Amino acid sequence: DDMELVAIGLLNLAMIYIARRAHRDAGKALQEIIAIARQTRSMPIGQSALEVASGLAASLGDPALALRFFGAAEAHTRDTGIVRDPADDAFLRPLIQSARYSQGTDAAACDERDGREAGYEAVLDEVDAWLIRNR
């Protein structure tokens, strides 16, 4: 689907924006990605949006939120069997490790569990609301 290809391009762009600390641009791209995920009902695009949003939250210095978003993405991975792209994993892993380190083991585990338990749709809605608040 053409819209999914657009979303993939936007996901890659959002990761570049995060790496360059262009957080506002990353947030705008993520909002478009979420809209496409909802319009196309694409679970892989929605899952990737959660993952990239977790990277954005970590980059913005909100490790608890980063781990909540990541926990929801991980639960979705477990439920659907969708595997994270290796390049996306290379982008995300250091950000998540940093968030876990800054939260400490117990708090990080709680944050991720909260995201897993909240579920894909609910956390995707949270990401969208968070992005709107932080434009």
N, C-alpha and C positions, 0 to 999 in steps of 0.2 A: 504494500500500500504506500502511495506517495507521501501521505501524512506521517507514516512511521519513519520513512527515510528523512523527512524534514526534522522529526523529533530526534533521530540519531545524530544528525548534524548539530542540532541545538545542544544535545547532551555533551558532545565533544567540545563545543564552544564554551559551554558552562564550565567544564573542567579546566579549560585554558584560562577563562576569566578568574576562577578561584586560584589557580596557580599564580596568576599575575596580581592577585589581590584586588581585582576589579569586581568587588562583591555585589554592587548594585546591578551591574550588567549580568552577572551570574544569576541573580534573583529574577531578573526580567526573563531570561532564557528559561529558567525553571518554571515560571508561571505559564509560559507558552507550552512547554513540554507537558505539564500536568493537564492543560486544556486539551492537548492532542490525545493524551492517554485516555482521558474521559470520553472524548468524541469518538475515538476508534475502539474503545474498550480494550486497549492493548495492555495486557498484564506485564509483558517485558518492559515496555516504555514506562509504565507506572512504577515498577520496581526500580528501574534505573533512576527515575526521578527521586525516589526515596534515598537511594544510595548517594546521589550527587548532592541532595539537600543535606544529608548527614555530613558530607565533606564541607559544604558551605558553613554549616553551623559550627563545625570544629574550627574552621579557618577564622570564623568570627569570634572565637573564644567562648563558645557556649557548649562545653563538652557534654553536659547532661542532655541537652536537646539533640546533639549529634548522635549520642548513643541510643536515645529513644527512637529516632528516625532509623538508625542502623538496625536496631532490634526488630523493628517492623519489617524492614527489607529482608532480614535474615529469616524471619518466620515465613514470609512470602516465598522465599527461595525454597525453604523446606516443604511448603505446601504444594508448590507448582513444579519443582524440579528445574526451574529456570536457573542456569548457571551464569555467574557474573563473568563478563569478558575479561581476559587476563590484563588488558591495558587499563580497564576500569578498576580492576583489583589493585594494580600497581599504584594508581592514583589515590585510591581510597585507604589502603592499608595503613600508610604512615599517619594519616589524619586520625583514623580510628584508634590506632595505638597511642597516639598523643592524647586523645580525649580520655582513653582508659587510664593512662598514667596520671593525668591531672585530677581525675575523679577518685582514684584509688580503687582497689580491687572490688570491695563490697559495694560501694556506690555505683561503680560502673556496671556491675552485674545487675543491680536493681534497675538502673536506667534502661539497660537493654531488655530486661525481662518485661518492664512496663511497656515498651514498644512492641515486643512480641505479643503480649496479651491484648493490647489495644486493637491490633489488627490493621491490615493493609488499607482498607477504605477510610477508617477513622483517622489514621495517621497521615494519609495522603491529604485529607481535608485539613488537618492541623498544619501540614507543610504549607498548603495554599494560604491559609489564614496568616501564618507567620510571615510569609513572603509579602503579603499585602500590608501587614503592619510595619514591615521594615523596608518599604520602598525607598 
